[in-house]
């Protein structure tokens, strides 16, 4: 269907941006569970990377540990989401 084709095309375009934005094997994702999150996760896989879902509610110390252990150099989020949680 057209919706699936559009979704896949968007994921491919975003995957190219991700490839250029990070050298790490892992990409952090800190977003609420939305359709756009699904597109982002698929894009990360298409880019040949692995998504690491980060939960801000665990606190800074645990979050920093997860980032360090995973060797994440990029975290993808949304400005509105960050403003809401900070």
Secondary structure, DSSP 8 states (H G I E B T S, - for coil): -HHHHHHHHHHHHHHHHHHHH--SSEEEE---S-HHHHHHHHHHHHTT-EEEE--GGG-HHHHHHHHHHHT---EE--HHHHHHH-
